[in-house]
Amino acid sequence: MKVFVIGGTGHVGSFLVPMLLNQGHEVFVGSRGKTAPREDSPLKGAQFVTCNSNSLESLQALRDYRFDVVVDFPG
């Protein structure tokens, strides 16, 4: 399944994303791109997409990805 997690670098996302990856899902993490994940991050394996959930234009730019599920944990 193709899963997009908005706010995936936050507290809850840092637990959810590794679980999804371990289950074999294709995981995309949306963040404002203020901080890059560390090399030893549990989010390693996810694809990172810069976006802002407060900006409709920013989210519309992602429509071609065709996600199966969107989970939103905005900061």
Secondary structure, DSSP 8 states (H G I E B T S, - for coil): -EEEEETTTSTTHHHHHHHHHHTT-EEEEEE-SSS---TT-TTTTSEEEE--TT-HHHHHTTGGG--SEEEE---
